[in-house]
């Protein structure tokens, strides 16, 4: 059984070293931070800008909800022709146009169609980033990863509401909406290179590979004993060392995601072809969990790494546990 705080650290460590999940958090968080202006200021838009009352506000909220339903009904069609990144990009830009139009609305007949479009764009982006987050997470960490996503997205909504309410007191209602729209538009265009996991891709790569053999032990090792140091020696062909290092660094990100709190590699000064990979985990139990967390994508990466090794050689792994004072033989 994994301990509570250890499980939390593992989840945060995975998020820190998962590039696809960080891309999802950035794209989703930035949209909710700027897009929250419509939720924060919609009551003021209804009352001050349009001159309506509770009925007008209710109609606007209902119209935005209807737009969200429309967006949900058409989202599956969009996913057949566009990637998740493109849906978020287009949805964000459509939302920008809706905000600019809403900033100039003087009647409910102008505002209602505008928030209808905004609702469809909002739902498209919201659904896409949550699906992308799930695709970036293997099963063993999915619950913790989604909780981090929820915390970030809801935090951005709360922070954005506070921020735009403060800005409205300084710039006024219409100008605040315009500033939010411009900010979201610029950030959307700048972040085009930040790609989300492809929704239509096969996610089997995140399934456990279970190709690691259990480490050999000739002395009793308790689950809580640690830290544990794992070393893996590689004899690399001289002409392939640059490609080997690039692949090994990619593998190092996977080690960190799966529980290593330290990872690095070293070159033997006497034999430059000998490269030693070293990583540390908190306990023996945590290392055994690493064996269960290795995915098929990791297995493919390790197979690719083996292509750079000298003929007839294989990676050699060794395991070392910390020997506390007065403790011998794991007892």
N, C-alpha and C positions, 0 to 999 in steps of 0.2 A: 504494500500500500504506500503510495507516494504521499509525503507529508504536505500539509497545506501551503506553507510558505515556500517550500522547495518547488512545489508545482507552479506557484505564481512566478517565481524567478525563471523557471524553465519556459513558461509561456512568454514572458517579456523578452527573454533571450532569443526565442525563436522569432518573434516579431522584429527584433533588432537586426537579425542577420538574414531575414527573408526579403530579398529585393522585390519579388512580385507583390508581397503583402504591403511593403512600405509604399510601393507605387499606388496601390489601391487606397491606402490611408491618405496619401497626399492628394490624389485626384478627388476622392470623396470628401475629405475634410475641407479642402479649399472651396468646393462647390457649396457645402452646407454653411460655411462661414459667411460667404457673400450672399448666398441665396436666402439666408435667414432674414434678410431685410424685409421680405414680403410678409413673413409671419409676424415680425415684430411691429411693422407699421401698418398692416392692413386695417386695424380699427381706426387709425387716424386718417387713412386714405378714404375710408367709407364716410367718416364724419366730417372732416375738414375739407378735403379736396373735392369730394363728390357732393357733400351736403346732405347725406342720407342719415338714416337712423339705424336701429337694430335690425330692421327688416333688410336694409341694403347690405349690411355686414353679413347677415345670414345668407343672402343670395350670393354674395361674393365667395364665401367659404364653400357653399354648396356647388357653385360653378367650378371652383378649383378642384373639388372632390370629383365632380363629373369628368373633368379633364384628366384626372389621375386614372379613372376607370377606362377612359378612351385610350390613354397611353398604355395601360396594362393589356388591353385587348389587342393592340397592334405591335406589342413588343416582340412577340415570337416571330413575326414577319421580319422585323428589322434585324433580328439576330441571325437570320438566314443569309442576309446580304452584307451586314456590317459586323465588324469586330466590336468587342466591348469598348475599346478605346474610342472608336469612331462614334458609337452611340453616346458615350459620355460627352465627347467633344461637341457633337451636333446638338444634343440635348442642352448642354450648357449655353451654347450660342443662341439657341431658340429662347431659352430662359432670359438671356440678356436682352434680346429684342422685346420680349414681353415686359420686362422691367422698364425699358425706355418708353414703351407705349403707355404703361401704367402711370409713369411719372407725369404724363400730360393729360391723363383722363380727367374729364370734367363732368361726365355723366355716367350713370350705371350702364347705359347701352354701349358705351366705349369700354368701360372697365370689365364687364362680365365676359365678353369674348376674350379679352386679354388674359384674365386669370384662368380661363378655361385652357388656353394654350400653355400658360405657365404650369398648371397642374399636370398636364400631359408630359411636359418636359421634366418636371420635378420627379414624377414617378419613374420615368425612363432612366434617369440618372441614379435614383435611389436603388431601384431594383438591380441595375447593372453592377453597381459597385459592391452590393452585398453578395451577388452571385460570384463576382470576381474574387471577393475575399474568401468565399468557401472553396473555390477552385485552387486558391493558393495555399490551402491548408490540408495536410494529411489528417486522417481520422483521429490519431492519438492526441492532436493538439487543437482540433477544430473548435471545441467548446471554448477553450481559453482564448484562442485567436479571435473568434467572433465577439467575445466579450470585450476584448481590446478595441475592436472596430466600433462596437456600439458606444463604448466610452468616448472614443475620439470623435465620432460623428455627433453624438448628443452633446458633447462638450463644445464642439464648434457651433452647434445651433444655439446653445446657451450663451456662449461668449459673443457670437455674432449679434444676438438680440440685444445684449447689453451694449455692445459697441455701436450699433446703428441707432439705438435709442439716444445714446449720448451725442452722436454726430447730428441727429435730427434737431437737438436743442440748439446747435450752433449754426448749421447750414440751412435748416428748414426741410420740409417734407420732400418736395419735388427734387431738390438738389441732392439730398441724401440717397434717394433711389437711383439717381443718375450716377453718382459716385460708386455705389455698389455695383451697378451694371457695368461700368467701365472697368472696375477692378476685376470682376469676374471674367469679363471678356479678355482682358490682357493676360490674366493668369491662365485661361484656357488655351490661348494661342501660344504662350511661352512653354506650356507643359505638354505640347504635342509629342515630344520624344519620350515622355514617361508612359510606358505601355502597360496596360492591364493584362492579366492572364486571359488568353483567348477562350471565350465561352464555349466555342464549338470544338475545342481540342479534347482529345481523349485524356481523361484524368487518371488512367491506370498507372502513370508514372509515379503517383503519390501513394500507391498501394505498397504495403510492406513486402520487401523482397525475401526476407528471412534467409539470406545467403551467407550471413556471418555465422561461423561455427562458434559454439560456446568456448570461452577461454579455458585453457588447460590449467588446473590447479592441483598441486601436490601437497598443499597444506590447507587446512581449513581457513576459509575467508568469510567473515561475517558480512552481512548485507550492509551494515552501517560503517564498515571500515573504509577509511579514505583519508585524504584524496587518493585517486588512482591515476597513475601516469601510464599512458599507452604510447609505445614507440613502434614505428613501422619503417623498416629499412628497404630502400629501393636501389638497385644497381641500374643506372640510367645510361643509355647510349649517348656518347658525347654530342653527337650531331642533333639530338632531340631534346637537349636539356631546356632550351627556351620554351618549347611547346609543353614539356613536362611541367615546368614551374607554373605556367599559365593554368593548366588543368588542375594541378595540385592546389593552387589558391582557390579555385572554384570548389574543389572538394573540401577545403578548409572551412568555407562558409557553411557547408552542410554539416560538418562536425560541430560547429558552434551552434547551429540551429538545433541539433539533436541533443545538446546538453554539455558540451565542452566549454569551460570557462576560460581556458587558455589553449591556443593553438599556434604552432609555428613549424618551420622546417629548417634544417641545418645541413651544411655540406662538410664532408670529411676533408680535412686539410691534407691528409696523406693519400686519400683516394678520392679525387674530385667527382668520380662517377657515383659515389655512395652518398645518397641523400636520406636523411633521417627525418621523418615526420613525427612530431611530438604533440600530444594534447592531454589535458588534464580534466577530470570530472570529479564531482564532489565525493562520490562514494562508489563502492562496488555495486550496490543496487542500481545506482544511476547508470553505470556502465552497462549492466545487463539490460537496462531499458533501452540503451542505445542500440543494442542488437535487434530489438523489436521495432525500432523506429526507422531503420534504414529502408529507403524506398527503392523501387525499381529504377527510378532515375539515378539515384546514387549508385546502384549496381552498374548501370550503363556507363557512368562516369568513371568508376573504378576499372571496368573492363577497358575503357579507352586509355586510361592511365597505364595499364599493363602493356600496351602496344609500344611504349617508349622504353621498355626495360630491355636489358641485354638478353640475348637468346639463352634460354634454359634457366632463367632466374625468375623468382616469384617474390612478391613483397613478404617480408618476414615481420610478424607482429609479436611484441612482447608486452607483458603487463606487470606493472610494479605498484604495490600498495604501500602507503606510508606506514612506517614502523614506529609506533609510538613508544616512548620510553617505558621499559619494563614489560613490553609485549613482544612475544616471540611465537612464531608458528601460527599466528592468527588467533591465539587463545587469549 
